[in-house]
Amino acid sequence: LRSVPGGRCDRALIGFERDPASAQRARDVLRRAGVSRYVDIRCDAPSRALTVLDAPIDLVLLLDIFDTEAAVVLDLLMPKLRPGASLVAPQIARRPQLMACLARHCKADGPFQTLRLPIDGGLEWLVKR
């Protein structure tokens, strides 16, 4: 993050956390690591926060915060993803709701190429065509 020219331009890292205390802990860790100026931790549900995010997106790490609203979040993300953008979903085999939502977008003629790695419950890696 520190080596990106221009800091918070179009390459900022944005994280979502629902719990204010967890969001503050994340900010504290980032500040101690010296990268807080490059990272924006937003205390909000991803489905609300993504409606106002207009920057093109290069990488999405689909952690468990997304599972309860996976369909809404994925529909909001799709038009914002650049070609070549990656979606990474760890432990996909343990997350049937997210797996079903991703399957909608992973048809042979769909917008993504996908690869599942057999790591700790499966790691799904999707790349937008």
Secondary structure, 3 states (H helix, E strand, C coil): CCCCCCCCCCCCEEEEECCHHHHHHHHHHHHHHCCHHHEEEEECCHHHHCCCCCCCEEEEECCHHHHHHHHHHHHHHHHHEEEEEEEEEECHHHCHHHHHHHHHHCCCCCCEEEEEECCCCCEEEEEEC
